[in-house]
Amino acid sequence: MPRPLGELEDAVMTRVWQWNRPVTVREVLEDLQQERSIAYTTVMTVMDNLHQKGWVRREAEGRAYRYTAVSTRAAYSAALMNEAWSTSDNPAAALVAFFGMMSAEQREALRDAVRVVQHDDESGAEAVAEAVARPSAPPEAEGDSGERPEEPGR
């Protein structure tokens, strides 16, 4: 189970996940600087830490690195939810409480996901593609940037 990302780690990973391509420290820095004052070395340290933790892989390009996400936001979110659920002393009650917090759109997404998992044929594969293509719930409903992450391969 991954540890939850810190605030700055999440801000960096959000960009890496959203851009879905290899990124440089400079690109992330310039985007972050639209929201806050931050030093190049700070972003470089955060990205190096994310590499050390297995969240991103990097490839040298000249004197710099290009960083790529190892996993997606969806897998990250799923791993966090699984950890919280599995450590509960009453998992069924925890799920009921969690489902009770969901919006109607989120509950519909949950029903779609259950249908996808239950099907092991061609229609299941089509449902997976459809579910992945569907936009996420609004960020205020999810409590994050609107995308869902994946756990890094460990």
Secondary structure, DSSP 8 states (H G I E B T S, - for coil): ------HHHHHHHHHHHHHTS-B-HHHHHHHHTTTS---HHHHHHHHHHHHHTTSEEEEEETTEEEEEESS-HHHHHHHHHHHHHHT-SSHHHHHHHHHHHS-HHHHHHHHHHHHHHH--SHHHHHHHHHHHHS----HHHHTSSSS-B-----
